[in-house]
């Protein structure tokens, strides 16, 4: 019985490694994903501007999530 479960687990792991489009959304959908990722993209743009020494007061908003 234990060997059978290990075989099933290994087979499932192999199948999962080949998955090119994993399901990453929860019940919130794309709208929730966008709300979650936009602040991260904005923060990244601000950090990049700070590192480059940009003195511009206005920073373009990040592009929409694809």
N, CA, C, O and CB atoms as a CASP TS submission, in Angstrom:
PFRMAT TS
TARGET T0000
AUTHOR 0000-0000-0000
METHOD Language model
MODEL 1
PARENT N/A
ATOM      1  N   UNK     1       0.829  -1.188   0.000  1.00  0.00           N
ATOM      2  CA  UNK     1       0.000   0.000   0.000  1.00  0.00           C
ATOM      3  C   UNK     1       0.875   1.255   0.000  1.00  0.00           C
ATOM      4  O   UNK     1       0.603   2.197  -0.743  1.00  0.00           O
ATOM      5  CB  UNK     1      -0.944  -0.004   1.212  1.00  0.00           C
ATOM      6  N   UNK     2       1.917   1.274   0.822  1.00  0.00           N
ATOM      7  CA  UNK     2       2.783   2.441   0.919  1.00  0.00           C
ATOM      8  C   UNK     2       3.512   2.688  -0.393  1.00  0.00           C
ATOM      9  O   UNK     2       3.651   3.833  -0.821  1.00  0.00           O
ATOM     10  CB  UNK     2       3.788   2.267   2.055  1.00  0.00           C
ATOM     11  N   UNK     3       3.984   1.605  -1.044  1.00  0.00           N
ATOM     12  CA  UNK     3       4.663   1.753  -2.333  1.00  0.00           C
ATOM     13  C   UNK     3       3.719   2.300  -3.393  1.00  0.00           C
ATOM     14  O   UNK     3       4.117   3.106  -4.234  1.00  0.00           O
ATOM     15  CB  UNK     3       5.241   0.413  -2.790  1.00  0.00           C
ATOM     16  N   UNK     4       2.465   1.859  -3.351  1.00  0.00           N
ATOM     17  CA  UNK     4       1.472   2.348  -4.295  1.00  0.00           C
ATOM     18  C   UNK     4       1.297   3.857  -4.160  1.00  0.00           C
ATOM     19  O   UNK     4       1.220   4.566  -5.163  1.00  0.00           O
ATOM     20  CB  UNK     4       0.135   1.635  -4.083  1.00  0.00           C
ATOM     21  N   UNK     5       1.232   4.350  -2.926  1.00  0.00           N
ATOM     22  CA  UNK     5       1.062   5.783  -2.690  1.00  0.00           C
ATOM     23  C   UNK     5       2.284   6.570  -3.160  1.00  0.00           C
ATOM     24  O   UNK     5       2.146   7.670  -3.694  1.00  0.00           O
ATOM     25  CB  UNK     5       0.805   6.050  -1.204  1.00  0.00           C
ATOM     26  N   UNK     6       3.465   6.016  -2.966  1.00  0.00           N
ATOM     27  CA  UNK     6       4.678   6.672  -3.444  1.00  0.00           C
ATOM     28  C   UNK     6       4.687   6.743  -4.965  1.00  0.00           C
ATOM     29  O   UNK     6       5.094   7.754  -5.537  1.00  0.00           O
ATOM     30  CB  UNK     6       5.923   5.933  -2.940  1.00  0.00           C
ATOM     31  N   UNK     7       4.241   5.679  -5.620  1.00  0.00           N
ATOM     32  CA  UNK     7       4.188   5.670  -7.080  1.00  0.00           C
ATOM     33  C   UNK     7       3.214   6.722  -7.598  1.00  0.00           C
ATOM     34  O   UNK     7       3.503   7.425  -8.566  1.00  0.00           O
ATOM     35  CB  UNK     7       3.785   4.283  -7.591  1.00  0.00           C
ATOM     36  N   UNK     8       2.079   6.821  -6.955  1.00  0.00           N
ATOM     37  CA  UNK     8       1.084   7.821  -7.351  1.00  0.00           C
ATOM     38  C   UNK     8       1.648   9.223  -7.153  1.00  0.00           C
ATOM     39  O   UNK     8       1.472  10.095  -8.004  1.00  0.00           O
ATOM     40  CB  UNK     8      -0.224   7.645  -6.542  1.00  0.00           C
ATOM     41  N   UNK     9       2.319   9.434  -6.037  1.00  0.00           N
ATOM     42  CA  UNK     9       2.897  10.743  -5.738  1.00  0.00           C
ATOM     43  C   UNK     9       3.959  11.107  -6.769  1.00  0.00           C
ATOM     44  O   UNK     9       3.977  12.237  -7.256  1.00  0.00           O
ATOM     45  CB  UNK     9       3.500  10.757  -4.323  1.00  0.00           C
ATOM     46  N   UNK    10       4.829  10.188  -7.103  1.00  0.00           N
ATOM     47  CA  UNK    10       5.882  10.467  -8.080  1.00  0.00           C
ATOM     48  C   UNK    10       5.287  10.770  -9.455  1.00  0.00           C
ATOM     49  O   UNK    10       5.757  11.672 -10.149  1.00  0.00           O
ATOM     50  CB  UNK    10       6.852   9.281  -8.174  1.00  0.00           C
ATOM     51  N   UNK    11       4.267  10.027  -9.846  1.00  0.00           N
ATOM     52  CA  UNK    11       3.610  10.259 -11.123  1.00  0.00           C
ATOM     53  C   UNK    11       2.988  11.658 -11.153  1.00  0.00           C
ATOM     54  O   UNK    11       3.090  12.361 -12.158  1.00  0.00           O
ATOM     55  CB  UNK    11       2.535   9.182 -11.382  1.00  0.00           C
ATOM     56  N   UNK    12       2.349  12.059 -10.058  1.00  0.00           N
ATOM     57  CA  UNK    12       1.733  13.381  -9.976  1.00  0.00           C
ATOM     58  C   UNK    12       2.791  14.488 -10.021  1.00  0.00           C
ATOM     59  O   UNK    12       2.557  15.541 -10.615  1.00  0.00           O
ATOM     60  CB  UNK    12       0.898  13.499  -8.694  1.00  0.00           C
ATOM     61  N   UNK    13       3.941  14.260  -9.404  1.00  0.00           N
ATOM     62  CA  UNK    13       5.019  15.246  -9.421  1.00  0.00           C
ATOM     63  C   UNK    13       5.558  15.438 -10.829  1.00  0.00           C
ATOM     64  O   UNK    13       5.832  16.565 -11.241  1.00  0.00           O
ATOM     65  CB  UNK    13       6.147  14.823  -8.480  1.00  0.00           C
ATOM     66  N   UNK    14       5.712  14.344 -11.572  1.00  0.00           N
ATOM     67  CA  UNK    14       6.191  14.427 -12.948  1.00  0.00           C
ATOM     68  C   UNK    14       5.204  15.215 -13.804  1.00  0.00           C
ATOM     69  O   UNK    14       5.608  16.059 -14.604  1.00  0.00           O
ATOM     70  CB  UNK    14       6.406  13.017 -13.533  1.00  0.00           C
ATOM     71  N   UNK    15       3.925  14.943 -13.638  1.00  0.00           N
ATOM     72  CA  UNK    15       2.896  15.649 -14.400  1.00  0.00           C
ATOM     73  C   UNK    15       2.903  17.141 -14.039  1.00  0.00           C
ATOM     74  O   UNK    15       2.777  17.992 -14.919  1.00  0.00           O
ATOM     75  CB  UNK    15       1.497  15.031 -14.132  1.00  0.00           C
ATOM     76  N   UNK    16       3.049  17.451 -12.766  1.00  0.00           N
ATOM     77  CA  UNK    16       3.047  18.845 -12.323  1.00  0.00           C
ATOM     78  C   UNK    16       4.251  19.606 -12.867  1.00  0.00           C
ATOM     79  O   UNK    16       4.124  20.785 -13.198  1.00  0.00           O
ATOM     80  CB  UNK    16       3.034  18.916 -10.799  1.00  0.00           C
ATOM     81  N   UNK    17       5.413  18.967 -12.968  1.00  0.00           N
ATOM     82  CA  UNK    17       6.598  19.629 -13.508  1.00  0.00           C
ATOM     83  C   UNK    17       6.406  20.001 -14.971  1.00  0.00           C
ATOM     84  O   UNK    17       7.001  20.973 -15.437  1.00  0.00           O
ATOM     85  CB  UNK    17       7.822  18.733 -13.356  1.00  0.00           C
ATOM     86  N   UNK    18       5.599  19.262 -15.697  1.00  0.00           N
ATOM     87  CA  UNK    18       5.360  19.524 -17.113  1.00  0.00           C
ATOM     88  C   UNK    18       4.270  20.576 -17.332  1.00  0.00           C
ATOM     89  O   UNK    18       4.039  20.991 -18.468  1.00  0.00           O
ATOM     90  CB  UNK    18       4.980  18.235 -17.819  1.00  0.00           C
ATOM     91  N   UNK    19       3.609  21.005 -16.280  1.00  0.00           N
ATOM     92  CA  UNK    19       2.534  21.971 -16.383  1.00  0.00           C
ATOM     93  C   UNK    19       3.112  23.342 -16.713  1.00  0.00           C
ATOM     94  O   UNK    19       3.847  23.917 -15.910  1.00  0.00           O
ATOM     95  CB  UNK    19       1.715  22.019 -15.079  1.00  0.00           C
ATOM     96  N   UNK    20       2.782  23.867 -17.890  1.00  0.00           N
ATOM     97  CA  UNK    20       3.313  25.166 -18.307  1.00  0.00           C
ATOM     98  C   UNK    20       2.412  26.320 -17.893  1.00  0.00           C
ATOM     99  O   UNK    20       2.832  27.475 -17.968  1.00  0.00           O
ATOM    100  CB  UNK    20       3.507  25.188 -19.805  1.00  0.00           C
ATOM    101  N   UNK    21       1.207  26.048 -17.465  1.00  0.00           N
ATOM    102  CA  UNK    21       0.275  27.104 -17.070  1.00  0.00           C
ATOM    103  C   UNK    21      -0.378  26.752 -15.739  1.00  0.00           C
ATOM    104  O   UNK    21      -1.551  26.380 -15.700  1.00  0.00           O
ATOM    105  CB  UNK    21      -0.801  27.321 -18.159  1.00  0.00           C
ATOM    106  N   UNK    22       0.373  26.868 -14.652  1.00  0.00           N
ATOM    107  CA  UNK    22      -0.215  26.518 -13.357  1.00  0.00           C
ATOM    108  C   UNK    22      -1.332  27.485 -12.979  1.00  0.00           C
ATOM    109  O   UNK    22      -1.303  28.659 -13.348  1.00  0.00           O
ATOM    110  CB  UNK    22       0.861  26.510 -12.267  1.00  0.00           C
ATOM    111  N   UNK    23      -2.284  26.994 -12.263  1.00  0.00           N
ATOM    112  CA  UNK    23      -3.407  27.814 -11.805  1.00  0.00           C
ATOM    113  C   UNK    23      -2.926  28.645 -10.623  1.00  0.00           C
ATOM    114  O   UNK    23      -2.617  28.096  -9.565  1.00  0.00           O
ATOM    115  CB  UNK    23      -4.647  26.929 -11.410  1.00  0.00           C
ATOM    116  N   UNK    24      -2.862  29.956 -10.790  1.00  0.00           N
ATOM    117  CA  UNK    24      -2.350  30.814  -9.734  1.00  0.00           C
ATOM    118  C   UNK    24      -3.414  31.725  -9.134  1.00  0.00           C
ATOM    119  O   UNK    24      -3.136  32.472  -8.196  1.00  0.00           O
ATOM    120  CB  UNK    24      -1.223  31.643 -10.262  1.00  0.00           C
ATOM    121  N   UNK    25      -4.623  31.667  -9.666  1.00  0.00           N
ATOM    122  CA  UNK    25      -5.669  32.536  -9.153  1.00  0.00           C
ATOM    123  C   UNK    25      -6.509  31.814  -8.110  1.00  0.00           C
ATOM    124  O   UNK    25      -6.804  30.626  -8.233  1.00  0.00           O
ATOM    125  CB  UNK    25      -6.553  33.035 -10.291  1.00  0.00           C
ATOM    126  N   UNK    26      -6.873  32.542  -7.111  1.00  0.00           N
ATOM    127  CA  UNK    26      -7.813  31.997  -6.139  1.00  0.00           C
ATOM    128  C   UNK    26      -9.211  32.434  -6.551  1.00  0.00           C
ATOM    129  O   UNK    26      -9.434  32.771  -7.714  1.00  0.00           O
ATOM    130  CB  UNK    26      -7.473  32.469  -4.680  1.00  0.00           C
ATOM    131  N   UNK    27     -10.127  32.434  -5.644  1.00  0.00           N
ATOM    132  CA  UNK    27     -11.490  32.836  -5.959  1.00  0.00           C
ATOM    133  C   UNK    27     -11.610  34.321  -6.287  1.00  0.00           C
ATOM    134  O   UNK    27     -12.677  34.768  -6.707  1.00  0.00           O
ATOM    135  CB  UNK    27     -12.396  32.500  -4.810  1.00  0.00           C
ATOM    136  N   UNK    28     -10.543  35.091  -6.106  1.00  0.00           N
ATOM    137  CA  UNK    28     -10.589  36.520  -6.391  1.00  0.00           C
ATOM    138  C   UNK    28     -10.521  36.855  -7.866  1.00  0.00           C
ATOM    139  O   UNK    28     -11.002  37.909  -8.282  1.00  0.00           O
ATOM    140  CB  UNK    28      -9.479  37.202  -5.689  1.00  0.00           C
ATOM    141  N   UNK    29      -9.935  35.978  -8.666  1.00  0.00           N
ATOM    142  CA  UNK    29      -9.859  36.198 -10.098  1.00  0.00           C
ATOM    143  C   UNK    29      -8.808  37.223 -10.484  1.00  0.00           C
ATOM    144  O   UNK    29      -7.945  37.592  -9.687  1.00  0.00           O
ATOM    145  CB  UNK    29     -11.191  36.629 -10.613  1.00  0.00           C
ATOM    146  N   UNK    30      -8.905  37.671 -11.730  1.00  0.00           N
ATOM    147  CA  UNK    30      -7.908  38.590 -12.273  1.00  0.00           C
ATOM    148  C   UNK    30      -7.969  39.963 -11.616  1.00  0.00           C
ATOM    149  O   UNK    30      -6.941  40.622 -11.462  1.00  0.00           O
ATOM    150  CB  UNK    30      -8.095  38.731 -13.767  1.00  0.00           C
ATOM    151  N   UNK    31      -9.150  40.396 -11.231  1.00  0.00           N
ATOM    152  CA  UNK    31      -9.265  41.706 -10.595  1.00  0.00           C
ATOM    153  C   UNK    31      -8.471  41.728  -9.283  1.00  0.00           C
ATOM    154  O   UNK    31      -7.750  42.687  -9.007  1.00  0.00           O
ATOM    155  CB  UNK    31     -10.754  42.055 -10.336  1.00  0.00           C
ATOM    156  N   UNK    32      -8.605  40.689  -8.494  1.00  0.00           N
ATOM    157  CA  UNK    32      -7.851  40.597  -7.232  1.00  0.00           C
ATOM    158  C   UNK    32      -6.354  40.517  -7.512  1.00  0.00           C
ATOM    159  O   UNK    32      -5.556  41.142  -6.814  1.00  0.00           O
ATOM    160  CB  UNK    32      -8.305  39.364  -6.409  1.00  0.00           C
ATOM    161  N   UNK    33      -5.973  39.750  -8.530  1.00  0.00           N
ATOM    162  CA  UNK    33      -4.561  39.618  -8.883  1.00  0.00           C
ATOM    163  C   UNK    33      -3.981  40.969  -9.270  1.00  0.00           C
ATOM    164  O   UNK    33      -2.868  41.313  -8.872  1.00  0.00           O
ATOM    165  CB  UNK    33      -4.379  38.612 -10.030  1.00  0.00           C
ATOM    166  N   UNK    34      -4.740  41.736 -10.049  1.00  0.00           N
ATOM    167  CA  UNK    34      -4.273  43.061 -10.455  1.00  0.00           C
ATOM    168  C   UNK    34      -4.130  43.984  -9.245  1.00  0.00           C
ATOM    169  O   UNK    34      -3.151  44.723  -9.141  1.00  0.00           O
ATOM    170  CB  UNK    34      -5.238  43.677 -11.480  1.00  0.00           C
ATOM    171  N   UNK    35      -5.103  43.943  -8.330  1.00  0.00           N
ATOM    172  CA  UNK    35      -5.024  44.775  -7.124  1.00  0.00           C
ATOM    173  C   UNK    35      -3.809  44.395  -6.288  1.00  0.00           C
ATOM    174  O   UNK    35      -3.224  45.247  -5.618  1.00  0.00           O
ATOM    175  CB  UNK    35      -6.307  44.638  -6.286  1.00  0.00           C
ATOM    176  N   UNK    36      -3.436  43.146  -6.322  1.00  0.00           N
ATOM    177  CA  UNK    36      -2.306  42.668  -5.539  1.00  0.00           C
ATOM    178  C   UNK    36      -0.969  43.037  -6.197  1.00  0.00           C
ATOM    179  O   UNK    36      -0.017  43.397  -5.506  1.00  0.00           O
ATOM    180  CB  UNK    36      -2.402  41.154  -5.354  1.00  0.00           C
ATOM    181  N   UNK    37      -0.899  42.947  -7.532  1.00  0.00           N
ATOM    182  CA  UNK    37       0.366  43.139  -8.219  1.00  0.00           C
ATOM    183  C   UNK    37       0.698  44.590  -8.538  1.00  0.00           C
ATOM    184  O   UNK    37       1.875  44.940  -8.623  1.00  0.00           O
ATOM    185  CB  UNK    37       0.360  42.361  -9.469  1.00  0.00           C
ATOM    186  N   UNK    38      -0.303  45.442  -8.716  1.00  0.00           N
ATOM    187  CA  UNK    38      -0.031  46.836  -9.082  1.00  0.00           C
ATOM    188  C   UNK    38       0.813  47.559  -8.024  1.00  0.00           C
ATOM    189  O   UNK    38       1.752  48.260  -8.398  1.00  0.00           O
ATOM    190  CB  UNK    38      -1.346  47.585  -9.293  1.00  0.00           C
ATOM    191  N   UNK    39       0.529  47.425  -6.732  1.00  0.00           N
ATOM    192  CA  UNK    39       1.404  48.080  -5.748  1.00  0.00           C
ATOM    193  C   UNK    39       2.844  47.550  -5.801  1.00  0.00           C
ATOM    194  O   UNK    39       3.793  48.303  -5.584  1.00  0.00           O
ATOM    195  CB  UNK    39       0.838  47.885  -4.340  1.00  0.00           C
ATOM    196  N   UNK    40       2.998  46.266  -6.087  1.00  0.00           N
ATOM    197  CA  UNK    40       4.345  45.701  -6.201  1.00  0.00           C
ATOM    198  C   UNK    40       5.078  46.294  -7.394  1.00  0.00           C
ATOM    199  O   UNK    40       6.264  46.610  -7.295  1.00  0.00           O
ATOM    200  CB  UNK    40       4.282  44.173  -6.328  1.00  0.00           C
ATOM    201  N   UNK    41       4.388  46.450  -8.525  1.00  0.00           N
ATOM    202  CA  UNK    41       5.006  47.040  -9.709  1.00  0.00           C
ATOM    203  C   UNK    41       5.362  48.506  -9.465  1.00  0.00           C
ATOM    204  O   UNK    41       6.412  48.978  -9.902  1.00  0.00           O
ATOM    205  CB  UNK    41       4.070  46.915 -10.918  1.00  0.00           C
ATOM    206  N   UNK    42       4.472  49.230  -8.759  1.00  0.00           N
ATOM    207  CA  UNK    42       4.734  50.632  -8.455  1.00  0.00           C
ATOM    208  C   UNK    42       5.959  50.756  -7.555  1.00  0.00           C
ATOM    209  O   UNK    42       6.811  51.615  -7.784  1.00  0.00           O
ATOM    210  CB  UNK    42       3.508  51.283  -7.788  1.00  0.00           C
ATOM    211  N   UNK    43       6.051  49.923  -6.553  1.00  0.00           N
ATOM    212  CA  UNK    43       7.193  49.947  -5.638  1.00  0.00           C
ATOM    213  C   UNK    43       8.491  49.657  -6.393  1.00  0.00           C
ATOM    214  O   UNK    43       9.516  50.294  -6.150  1.00  0.00           O
ATOM    215  CB  UNK    43       6.996  48.921  -4.500  1.00  0.00           C
ATOM    216  N   UNK    44       8.435  48.698  -7.303  1.00  0.00           N
ATOM    217  CA  UNK    44       9.624  48.350  -8.085  1.00  0.00           C
ATOM    218  C   UNK    44      10.066  49.528  -8.949  1.00  0.00           C
ATOM    219  O   UNK    44      11.260  49.808  -9.055  1.00  0.00           O
ATOM    220  CB  UNK    44       9.348  47.118  -8.969  1.00  0.00           C
ATOM    221  N   UNK    45       9.096  50.228  -9.575  1.00  0.00           N
ATOM    222  CA  UNK    45       9.439  51.390 -10.393  1.00  0.00           C
ATOM    223  C   UNK    45      10.064  52.491  -9.545  1.00  0.00           C
ATOM    224  O   UNK    45      11.017  53.140  -9.974  1.00  0.00           O
ATOM    225  CB  UNK    45       8.196  51.922 -11.112  1.00  0.00           C
ATOM    226  N   UNK    46       9.531  52.703  -8.342  1.00  0.00           N
ATOM    227  CA  UNK    46      10.092  53.728  -7.453  1.00  0.00           C
ATOM    228  C   UNK    46      11.519  53.376  -7.042  1.00  0.00           C
ATOM    229  O   UNK    46      12.384  54.250  -6.983  1.00  0.00           O
ATOM    230  CB  UNK    46       9.211  53.896  -6.203  1.00  0.00           C
ATOM    231  N   UNK    47      11.764  52.096  -6.757  1.00  0.00           N
ATOM    232  CA  UNK    47      13.111  51.666  -6.390  1.00  0.00           C
ATOM    233  C   UNK    47      14.083  51.836  -7.551  1.00  0.00           C
ATOM    234  O   UNK    47      15.221  52.262  -7.354  1.00  0.00           O
ATOM    235  CB  UNK    47      13.096  50.211  -5.931  1.00  0.00           C
ATOM    236  N   UNK    48      13.638  51.506  -8.756  1.00  0.00           N
ATOM    237  CA  UNK    48      14.489  51.664  -9.939  1.00  0.00           C
ATOM    238  C   UNK    48      14.812  53.135 -10.172  1.00  0.00           C
ATOM    239  O   UNK    48      15.940  53.474 -10.530  1.00  0.00           O
ATOM    240  CB  UNK    48      13.806  51.066 -11.184  1.00  0.00           C
ATOM    241  N   UNK    49      13.828  54.009  -9.971  1.00  0.00           N
ATOM    242  CA  UNK    49      14.051  55.445 -10.150  1.00  0.00           C
ATOM    243  C   UNK    49      15.038  55.969  -9.111  1.00  0.00           C
ATOM    244  O   UNK    49      15.888  56.806  -9.415  1.00  0.00           O
ATOM    245  CB  UNK    49      12.719  56.214 -10.055  1.00  0.00           C
ATOM    246  N   UNK    50      14.917  55.467  -7.884  1.00  0.00           N
ATOM    247  CA  UNK    50      15.825  55.906  -6.827  1.00  0.00           C
ATOM    248  C   UNK    50      17.251  55.441  -7.102  1.00  0.00           C
ATOM    249  O   UNK    50      18.204  56.175  -6.842  1.00  0.00           O
ATOM    250  CB  UNK    50      15.354  55.383  -5.467  1.00  0.00           C
ATOM    251  N   UNK    51      17.400  54.237  -7.622  1.00  0.00           N
ATOM    252  CA  UNK    51      18.728  53.715  -7.908  1.00  0.00           C
ATOM    253  C   UNK    51      19.375  54.429  -9.090  1.00  0.00           C
ATOM    254  O   UNK    51      20.592  54.613  -9.114  1.00  0.00           O
ATOM    255  CB  UNK    51      18.654  52.225  -8.180  1.00  0.00           C
ATOM    256  N   UNK    52      18.576  54.828 -10.059  1.00  0.00           N
ATOM    257  CA  UNK    52      19.128  55.492 -11.236  1.00  0.00           C
ATOM    258  C   UNK    52      19.444  56.956 -10.958  1.00  0.00           C
ATOM    259  O   UNK    52      20.083  57.618 -11.776  1.00  0.00           O
ATOM    260  CB  UNK    52      18.160  55.383 -12.403  1.00  0.00           C
ATOM    261  N   UNK    53      19.007  57.462  -9.827  1.00  0.00           N
ATOM    262  CA  UNK    53      19.270  58.848  -9.465  1.00  0.00           C
ATOM    263  C   UNK    53      18.333  59.807 -10.164  1.00  0.00           C
ATOM    264  O   UNK    53      18.649  60.989 -10.301  1.00  0.00           O
ATOM    265  CB  UNK    53      20.693  59.207  -9.785  1.00  0.00           C
ATOM    266  N   UNK    54      17.204  59.331 -10.603  1.00  0.00           N
ATOM    267  CA  UNK    54      16.235  60.168 -11.293  1.00  0.00           C
ATOM    268  C   UNK    54      15.696  61.215 -10.342  1.00  0.00           C
ATOM    269  O   UNK    54      15.291  60.904  -9.221  1.00  0.00           O
ATOM    270  CB  UNK    54      15.092  59.323 -11.871  1.00  0.00           C
ATOM    271  N   UNK    55      15.693  62.467 -10.799  1.00  0.00           N
ATOM    272  CA  UNK    55      15.201  63.556  -9.958  1.00  0.00           C
ATOM    273  C   UNK    55      13.803  63.993 -10.373  1.00  0.00           C
ATOM    274  O   UNK    55      13.285  64.979  -9.848  1.00  0.00           O
ATOM    275  CB  UNK    55      16.155  64.743 -10.017  1.00  0.00           C
ATOM    276  N   UNK    56      13.187  63.281 -11.300  1.00  0.00           N
ATOM    277  CA  UNK    56      11.846  63.633 -11.737  1.00  0.00           C
ATOM    278  C   UNK    56      10.859  63.414 -10.589  1.00  0.00           C
ATOM    279  O   UNK    56      10.891  62.385  -9.914  1.00  0.00           O
ATOM    280  CB  UNK    56      11.439  62.803 -12.980  1.00  0.00           C
ATOM    281  N   UNK    57       9.991  64.389 -10.382  1.00  0.00           N
ATOM    282  CA  UNK    57       9.008  64.289  -9.315  1.00  0.00           C
ATOM    283  C   UNK    57       7.864  63.365  -9.697  1.00  0.00           C
ATOM    284  O   UNK    57       7.238  62.759  -8.827  1.00  0.00           O
ATOM    285  CB  UNK    57       8.472  65.662  -8.964  1.00  0.00           C
ATOM    286  N   UNK    58       7.587  63.253 -10.986  1.00  0.00           N
ATOM    287  CA  UNK    58       6.469  62.442 -11.470  1.00  0.00           C
ATOM    288  C   UNK    58       7.024  61.160 -12.089  1.00  0.00           C
ATOM    289  O   UNK    58       7.888  61.201 -12.965  1.00  0.00           O
ATOM    290  CB  UNK    58       5.601  63.234 -12.507  1.00  0.00           C
ATOM    291  N   UNK    59       6.519  60.041 -11.623  1.00  0.00           N
ATOM    292  CA  UNK    59       6.919  58.760 -12.163  1.00  0.00           C
ATOM    293  C   UNK    59       5.716  58.155 -12.848  1.00  0.00           C
ATOM    294  O   UNK    59       4.624  58.111 -12.281  1.00  0.00           O
ATOM    295  CB  UNK    59       7.477  57.821 -11.060  1.00  0.00           C
ATOM    296  N   UNK    60       5.916  57.684 -14.079  1.00  0.00           N
ATOM    297  CA  UNK    60       4.816  57.078 -14.821  1.00  0.00           C
ATOM    298  C   UNK    60       4.267  55.886 -14.065  1.00  0.00           C
ATOM    299  O   UNK    60       5.018  55.133 -13.446  1.00  0.00           O
ATOM    300  CB  UNK    60       5.270  56.656 -16.221  1.00  0.00           C
ATOM    301  N   UNK    61       2.948  55.717 -14.117  1.00  0.00           N
ATOM    302  CA  UNK    61       2.370  54.523 -13.460  1.00  0.00           C
ATOM    303  C   UNK    61       2.805  53.271 -14.195  1.00  0.00           C
ATOM    304  O   UNK    61       3.113  53.331 -15.385  1.00  0.00           O
ATOM    305  CB  UNK    61       0.816  54.603 -13.413  1.00  0.00           C
ATOM    306  N   UNK    62       2.834  52.147 -13.516  1.00  0.00           N
ATOM    307  CA  UNK    62       3.247  50.908 -14.171  1.00  0.00           C
ATOM    308  C   UNK    62       2.226  50.488 -15.229  1.00  0.00           C
ATOM    309  O   UNK    62       1.052  50.854 -15.173  1.00  0.00           O
ATOM    310  CB  UNK    62       3.431  49.788 -13.133  1.00  0.00           C
ATOM    311  N   UNK    63       2.711  49.712 -16.187  1.00  0.00           N
ATOM    312  CA  UNK    63       1.815  49.227 -17.226  1.00  0.00           C
ATOM    313  C   UNK    63       0.816  48.236 -16.626  1.00  0.00           C
ATOM    314  O   UNK    63       1.095  47.609 -15.605  1.00  0.00           O
ATOM    315  CB  UNK    63       2.617  48.570 -18.375  1.00  0.00           C
ATOM    316  N   UNK    64      -0.342  48.100 -17.262  1.00  0.00           N
ATOM    317  CA  UNK    64      -1.345  47.172 -16.741  1.00  0.00           C
ATOM    318  C   UNK    64      -0.843  45.722 -16.737  1.00  0.00           C
ATOM    319  O   UNK    64       0.050  45.366 -17.506  1.00  0.00           O
ATOM    320  CB  UNK    64      -2.625  47.274 -17.565  1.00  0.00           C
ATOM    321  N   UNK    65      -1.411  44.914 -15.889  1.00  0.00           N
ATOM    322  CA  UNK    65      -1.062  43.504 -15.805  1.00  0.00           C
ATOM    323  C   UNK    65      -1.610  42.801 -17.036  1.00  0.00           C
ATOM    324  O   UNK    65      -2.755  43.019 -17.431  1.00  0.00           O
ATOM    325  CB  UNK    65      -1.615  42.859 -14.499  1.00  0.00           C
ATOM    326  N   UNK    66      -0.788  41.963 -17.636  1.00  0.00           N
ATOM    327  CA  UNK    66      -1.240  41.196 -18.802  1.00  0.00           C
ATOM    328  C   UNK    66      -1.870  39.917 -18.376  1.00  0.00           C
ATOM    329  O   UNK    66      -2.313  39.136 -19.218  1.00  0.00           O
ATOM    330  CB  UNK    66      -0.096  40.910 -19.749  1.00  0.00           C
TER
END
